[in-house]
Amino acid sequence: MLSRLTRPQALAVLAAPVVALLATAAFAPLPFSIAQPGMTADVLGENKGTPVITITGAPVRETSGQLRMTTIVATSPDTRVDLPDVIDSWFGTDRAVMPRDSVYPSGDSVEEIRQYNREQMEESQDEATRAALNHLNREDDDIEVALKLADVGGPSAGLLFSLGIVDKLNGDGSGGDLTGGRVIAGTGTIDADGTVGAVGGVPLKTQAAKRDGATVFLVPKDECSDAQTELPEGLRLIPVTTLKSAVDALVALEKGTGKVPAC
């Protein structure tokens, strides 16, 4: 004959598998990566002793100010991330929990992922060069552009590469600098036609930008709301959709004429 459990006994029985499940989850690896603000680099200057942008075949301007591309750093795809790591990072404003598949291609080895990121960077550099020369209507000129940025992969520096090329060749178009002497940071992919694309990890990149002295941050327009999350005080957001819109916004900011877009 079966005896009826009291309410406390029943709750204890039901709680046992839940506790066991939580205990298992606490020590089981989870499909997440932990990301945080990474390095930034001034594309108008040098990175590890080497100019980021080298242009031959055309006069190059002396520039002032900085155009800083931004990065995030994420735990590698083979790093074990447990529940305590996720909980700890969830409440940190300088860290983010991201699905591993959104950071790294699923199923690839660490070396394959590194190679993929290198290829993405090389493709981004080619697109950035073409976008800048197309913007300046100098695609037929005998101009060669070499871009070099050590230890950085992926396509998210494309916009800043293009802006750096434009600044070195043409500035604001009337003898001034695109930066206006400021430290400008930003992120965004770019196509040869000048279209700026979203990248992800923007809240962490704004923190990296502010940390390294930026007062203005160029963000793909579709990521405005993300950029406003944990936005550092004193960092001005400018949304962009194309290389032309980014150049126009920086010129308006520099000259104090025209409307500067805002998120």
C-alpha positions in Angstrom: 0.0 0.0 0.0 1.3 3.5 -0.9 1.4 6.1 1.8 0.6 9.7 1.0 3.5 12.2 1.3 3.1 15.3 3.4 3.4 18.7 1.6 7.0 19.3 3.0 8.0 15.7 1.9 6.5 16.3 -1.6 8.4 19.6 -2.0 11.6 17.9 -0.9 11.1 15.1 -3.5 10.4 17.6 -6.2 13.3 19.9 -5.2 15.9 17.1 -5.3 16.1 16.8 -9.1 16.1 20.6 -9.5 19.0 20.9 -7.1 20.8 18.1 -8.9 20.2 19.9 -12.2 21.5 23.2 -10.9 24.5 21.5 -9.4 25.2 19.9 -12.8 24.8 23.1 -14.6 27.1 24.9 -12.3 30.0 22.7 -13.3 29.1 21.9 -16.9 30.7 23.9 -19.7 28.2 26.3 -21.4 28.1 27.4 -25.1 29.0 31.0 -24.3 32.0 33.3 -24.7 32.9 36.1 -22.3 33.8 39.3 -24.1 35.3 42.5 -22.8 36.7 45.8 -24.3 39.8 45.2 -26.4 42.6 47.3 -27.8 42.1 50.3 -30.1 44.5 51.5 -32.8 44.9 54.9 -34.5 44.7 54.1 -38.2 46.4 57.5 -38.9 49.4 56.4 -36.9 51.5 53.4 -36.2 50.7 50.0 -34.7 53.6 48.2 -33.1 56.1 50.5 -34.9 54.6 50.1 -38.4 52.3 52.6 -40.1 48.8 51.3 -40.3 48.1 53.0 -43.7 50.8 53.4 -46.3 49.9 55.2 -49.5 52.1 55.4 -52.6 51.4 57.0 -56.0 49.8 60.2 -54.6 50.7 63.1 -52.2 49.8 62.2 -48.6 48.7 64.8 -46.1 50.1 65.4 -42.6 47.2 64.7 -40.3 46.3 65.7 -36.7 43.9 64.0 -34.3 43.3 60.3 -34.3 40.9 57.8 -36.0 40.8 54.8 -33.6 39.4 51.5 -34.7 38.0 49.4 -31.7 37.9 45.8 -30.8 36.6 43.4 -28.3 38.4 40.4 -26.7 36.5 37.2 -26.2 37.4 33.9 -24.6 38.7 31.5 -27.2 36.4 28.9 -28.6 38.1 26.1 -26.6 37.9 28.0 -23.3 35.6 26.4 -20.7 32.9 28.8 -19.6 30.9 27.6 -16.5 27.7 29.0 -14.9 29.6 31.0 -12.2 31.6 32.7 -15.1 28.3 33.6 -16.8 26.7 34.9 -13.6 29.8 36.9 -12.7 30.0 38.5 -16.2 26.3 39.1 -16.5 26.5 41.7 -13.8 29.7 43.4 -15.0 29.3 46.5 -17.2 32.7 45.8 -18.7 31.9 42.3 -19.8 29.3 40.6 -21.9 28.0 37.1 -22.2 27.7 36.2 -25.9 26.6 32.9 -27.6 29.8 31.2 -28.8 28.3 30.7 -32.2 27.8 34.5 -32.6 31.5 35.1 -31.9 33.1 32.1 -33.7 32.0 30.0 -36.7 30.4 26.8 -35.3 32.3 23.6 -35.6 35.7 25.1 -36.7 39.0 24.5 -34.9 40.9 27.3 -33.2 43.4 27.5 -36.1 40.6 27.5 -38.7 38.9 30.3 -36.9 42.1 32.3 -36.8 42.6 31.8 -40.5 39.0 32.8 -41.2 39.4 36.0 -39.2 42.6 36.8 -41.1 40.8 36.3 -44.4 38.0 38.5 -43.2 40.5 41.3 -42.3 42.2 41.1 -45.6 38.9 41.3 -47.5 37.9 44.2 -45.3 41.1 46.0 -46.1 40.5 45.6 -49.9 36.9 46.8 -49.6 37.9 49.7 -47.5 40.6 50.8 -50.0 38.1 50.6 -52.9 35.4 52.4 -50.9 37.8 55.3 -50.1 39.1 55.7 -53.6 35.6 55.5 -55.1 34.5 58.1 -52.7 37.3 60.4 -53.8 36.7 59.5 -57.5 40.3 58.4 -57.7 39.7 54.7 -58.5 41.6 55.0 -61.8 44.6 56.7 -60.3 47.9 54.9 -59.9 47.5 54.8 -56.1 48.5 51.9 -54.0 47.4 51.5 -50.4 48.8 49.0 -47.9 47.0 48.4 -44.6 48.7 46.6 -41.7 47.3 46.0 -38.3 48.9 43.3 -36.2 47.0 40.7 -34.2 43.5 41.9 -35.3 41.1 39.9 -37.3 37.6 40.3 -38.8 36.0 43.0 -40.9 34.9 45.6 -38.3 37.7 48.0 -38.9 36.6 48.7 -42.5 34.9 52.0 -41.9 37.9 53.4 -40.0 40.4 52.2 -42.6 38.4 54.0 -45.3 38.2 57.2 -43.3 41.9 57.1 -42.6 42.6 56.8 -46.4 40.3 59.7 -47.1 41.9 61.8 -44.4 45.4 61.1 -45.6 44.6 61.9 -49.3 41.9 64.6 -49.0 41.2 65.6 -45.4 38.0 67.5 -45.2 38.3 68.6 -48.8 39.3 72.2 -48.0 42.7 71.8 -46.3 41.5 70.6 -42.8 41.5 67.3 -41.1 38.5 65.0 -40.9 39.1 64.7 -37.1 39.3 68.4 -36.4 42.2 67.4 -34.1 39.9 65.2 -32.0 40.2 61.6 -31.0 37.5 59.9 -33.1 36.7 56.2 -32.6 34.3 53.9 -34.2 33.4 50.6 -35.8 31.6 49.2 -38.8 32.2 47.0 -41.8 32.3 48.6 -45.2 31.6 47.5 -48.8 33.3 48.8 -51.9 30.2 51.0 -52.6 30.7 52.7 -49.2 27.8 50.9 -47.4 28.5 50.6 -43.6 27.4 47.4 -41.9 26.7 46.3 -38.3 29.4 44.5 -36.3 28.2 43.5 -32.8 29.9 44.1 -29.4 29.3 47.9 -29.7 28.8 48.6 -26.0 32.1 47.1 -25.2 33.8 49.0 -28.0 32.5 52.3 -26.7 34.1 51.6 -23.4 37.4 50.8 -25.2 37.1 54.1 -27.1 36.5 56.2 -24.0 39.3 54.5 -22.2 41.7 55.4 -24.9 40.7 59.1 -25.1 37.9 59.3 -27.7 35.2 61.9 -27.4 33.3 60.9 -30.5 32.2 57.4 -31.6 31.0 56.5 -35.1 28.4 53.7 -35.0 26.4 51.9 -37.7 23.0 53.4 -37.5 21.3 50.0 -36.9 23.3 49.6 -33.7 22.4 53.0 -32.1 20.3 51.4 -29.4 23.0 48.9 -28.5 25.6 51.7 -28.4 23.5 53.6 -25.9 23.7 50.7 -23.5 26.4 51.4 -20.9 27.5 54.4 -22.9 30.5 56.1 -21.2 29.9 59.6 -20.1 31.3 62.2 -22.4 31.3 60.0 -25.5 29.2 61.4 -28.4 27.5 58.9 -30.7 27.3 59.7 -34.4 25.2 57.1 -36.5 26.4 56.4 -40.0 25.1 54.4 -42.9 27.7 55.0 -45.6 31.2 56.3 -45.9 29.8 59.6 -47.3 27.6 60.1 -44.3 30.5 59.5 -42.0 32.7 62.0 -43.9 29.9 64.6 -44.0 29.2 64.2 -40.3 32.9 64.6 -39.4 33.2 67.7 -41.7 30.0 69.2 -40.1 31.4 68.5 -36.6 34.8 70.0 -37.5 33.5 73.2 -39.1 30.5 73.7 -36.8 28.2 74.0 -39.8 25.3 71.7 -40.7 23.6 69.2 -38.6 25.6 66.4 -37.0 23.5 63.2 -36.7 22.8 61.7 -33.3 21.4 58.4 -32.1 
